[in-house]
Amino acid sequence: MLPTFLSRTAWFVLLCLLQALVFNHVHIAGVATPMPYVFFLLVLRSDTPHWVYVACGFLMGLAIDLFTGTPGMAAASLCLTGLLAPWLLRAFTRSDGDADEAFAPSAKTMKWGGFMGYAASLVLVNCIGFFLIENFSFFNWMYLLLATGSSAALSLCFIVAIELIRTRDKQDDRKRKRGA
């Protein structure tokens, strides 16, 4: 329990710092800004209660908003993402007998296809919510589509990179334990 809490706290702090110090200063073509902090909600266990998803989304969004000067935009979009995350996770998990067992979403437990579908849907929900709140209108719908699509694609690339690093670290740990 304590190692899980410490691991989640480390991810929370790391993703907030990366977003505030690095990713918010990346604007490809003036529209694409990576938002890989969605990864924090992405890896919550499947048996996590719905309210924890929403609360974690709000806390992460509030921290992002405080550090980046986006008043409530990240908190609102991550609350929406946290609200939909459990249903999206169920939609992308296997439908065999093991579906009732709790698991931590990853490329290993869900296979890459399921994980990518789940990650892409969460990132897209977050980006749609964020840019709808930012624009607060549909008058500039071309910018809205371009910013949402490009930011979602860029965010997904960073999430895949994080997942590759995370799975490689777990494999290296297992190899070291076997060799010792």
MARMARVO-997896 format. One record per residue (C-alpha): residue number from 1; residue in three letters; x, y, z. Coordinates in pm, whole numbers. Layout:
num, residuo, c1, c2, c3
NUM, ALA, X, Y, Z
...
***
This chain:
num, residuo, c1, c2, c3
1, MET, 0, 0, 0
2, LEU, 271, 250, 98
3, PRO, 493, 173, -204
4, THR, 192, 225, -434
5, PHE, 110, 557, -267
6, LEU, 472, 673, -293
7, SER, 490, 565, -656
8, ARG, 167, 753, -740
9, THR, 292, 1062, -556
10, ALA, 622, 1050, -746
11, TRP, 435, 1025, -1078
12, PHE, 212, 1315, -974
13, VAL, 505, 1542, -888
14, LEU, 713, 1436, -1189
15, LEU, 432, 1491, -1440
16, CYS, 339, 1829, -1288
17, LEU, 699, 1948, -1298
18, LEU, 754, 1822, -1652
19, GLN, 436, 1993, -1771
20, ALA, 514, 2324, -1600
21, LEU, 884, 2339, -1678
22, VAL, 915, 2166, -2014
23, PHE, 598, 2076, -2201
24, ASN, 417, 2409, -2163
25, HIS, 705, 2572, -2349
26, VAL, 670, 2336, -2646
27, HIS, 437, 2475, -2912
28, ILE, 488, 2301, -3243
29, ALA, 358, 2522, -3523
30, GLY, 199, 2739, -3257
31, VAL, -81, 2490, -3189
32, ALA, 48, 2152, -3067
33, THR, 125, 2145, -2696
34, PRO, 191, 1807, -2532
35, MET, -20, 1720, -2229
36, PRO, 123, 1390, -2105
37, TYR, -2, 1449, -1749
38, VAL, -307, 1242, -1849
39, PHE, -77, 944, -1791
40, PHE, -144, 987, -1418
41, LEU, -511, 890, -1467
42, LEU, -425, 638, -1734
43, VAL, -237, 404, -1500
44, LEU, -481, 398, -1207
45, ARG, -586, 42, -1124
46, SER, -907, -93, -1271
47, ASP, -1065, -140, -926
48, THR, -1021, 229, -839
49, PRO, -1356, 391, -746
50, HIS, -1497, 648, -989
51, TRP, -1475, 929, -737
52, VAL, -1100, 870, -698
53, TYR, -1052, 915, -1073
54, VAL, -1239, 1247, -1061
55, ALA, -1062, 1362, -741
56, CYS, -720, 1271, -878
57, GLY, -804, 1445, -1203
58, PHE, -910, 1757, -1016
59, LEU, -597, 1760, -798
60, MET, -366, 1704, -1093
61, GLY, -549, 1968, -1296
62, LEU, -540, 2215, -1009
63, ALA, -165, 2166, -970
64, ILE, -115, 2213, -1345
65, ASP, -334, 2524, -1340
66, LEU, -143, 2674, -1047
67, PHE, 195, 2620, -1210
68, THR, 99, 2717, -1564
69, GLY, -150, 3002, -1523
70, THR, -445, 2831, -1691
71, PRO, -731, 2919, -1455
72, GLY, -932, 2602, -1412
73, MET, -889, 2472, -1767
74, ALA, -673, 2171, -1682
75, ALA, -877, 2095, -1369
76, ALA, -1205, 2093, -1561
77, SER, -1072, 1888, -1852
78, LEU, -906, 1634, -1621
79, CYS, -1224, 1605, -1412
80, LEU, -1410, 1518, -1733
81, THR, -1135, 1274, -1827
82, GLY, -1145, 1116, -1480
83, LEU, -1521, 1086, -1502
84, LEU, -1503, 892, -1829
85, ALA, -1183, 693, -1760
86, PRO, -1339, 390, -1583
87, TRP, -1591, 335, -1863
88, LEU, -1327, 378, -2132
89, LEU, -1101, 133, -1948
90, ARG, -1379, -126, -1944
91, ALA, -1439, -67, -2316
92, PHE, -1076, -147, -2401
93, THR, -1017, -446, -2172
94, ARG, -1051, -807, -2271
95, SER, -1398, -954, -2249
96, ASP, -1284, -1298, -2131
97, GLY, -1316, -1439, -1780
98, ASP, -1023, -1238, -1640
99, ALA, -1204, -907, -1696
100, ASP, -1331, -902, -1337
101, GLU, -982, -921, -1188
102, ALA, -822, -591, -1089
103, PHE, -518, -485, -1287
104, ALA, -302, -182, -1349
105, PRO, -345, -62, -1708
106, SER, -26, -99, -1908
107, ALA, 90, -223, -2244
108, LYS, 171, -557, -2079
109, THR, -164, -616, -1907
110, MET, -383, -480, -2188
111, LYS, -159, -558, -2485
112, TRP, -45, -265, -2698
113, GLY, -365, -239, -2903
114, GLY, -594, -209, -2602
115, PHE, -356, 22, -2418
116, MET, -319, 250, -2720
117, GLY, -696, 267, -2769
118, TYR, -749, 349, -2402
119, ALA, -467, 605, -2396
120, ALA, -581, 769, -2721
121, SER, -939, 799, -2601
122, LEU, -836, 952, -2265
123, VAL, -596, 1194, -2430
124, LEU, -857, 1294, -2687
125, VAL, -1122, 1355, -2419
126, ASN, -875, 1568, -2222
127, CYS, -765, 1770, -2526
128, ILE, -1122, 1827, -2645
129, GLY, -1224, 1946, -2299
130, PHE, -918, 2167, -2259
131, PHE, -942, 2341, -2595
132, LEU, -1319, 2380, -2579
133, ILE, -1276, 2562, -2248
134, GLU, -984, 2764, -2387
135, ASN, -1175, 2878, -2697
136, PHE, -1516, 2891, -2531
137, SER, -1675, 2906, -2876
138, PHE, -1703, 2720, -3205
139, PHE, -1636, 3025, -3423
140, ASN, -1273, 2932, -3480
141, TRP, -1346, 2565, -3536
142, MET, -1044, 2509, -3763
143, TYR, -807, 2615, -3485
144, LEU, -1003, 2403, -3239
145, LEU, -969, 2092, -3458
146, LEU, -603, 2159, -3536
147, ALA, -505, 2229, -3175
148, THR, -703, 1934, -3040
149, GLY, -577, 1685, -3297
150, SER, -214, 1790, -3296
151, SER, -193, 1820, -2917
152, ALA, -360, 1482, -2874
153, ALA, -118, 1319, -3121
154, LEU, 184, 1480, -2957
155, SER, 61, 1388, -2607
156, LEU, 3, 1030, -2716
157, CYS, 359, 1010, -2850
158, PHE, 497, 1119, -2513
159, ILE, 268, 876, -2328
160, VAL, 389, 589, -2547
161, ALA, 749, 692, -2475
162, ILE, 677, 700, -2100
163, GLU, 511, 358, -2121
164, LEU, 806, 212, -2314
165, ILE, 1046, 341, -2050
166, ARG, 823, 215, -1768
167, THR, 788, -135, -1916
168, ARG, 1160, -156, -1993
169, ASP, 1243, -62, -1632
170, LYS, 1009, -334, -1502
171, GLN, 1166, -592, -1732
172, ASP, 1516, -490, -1621
173, ASP, 1411, -522, -1255
174, ARG, 1275, -873, -1317
175, LYS, 1594, -979, -1495
176, ARG, 1807, -850, -1206
177, LYS, 1593, -1039, -953
178, ARG, 1624, -1363, -1151
179, GLY, 2000, -1325, -1185
180, ALA, 2054, -1252, -814
***
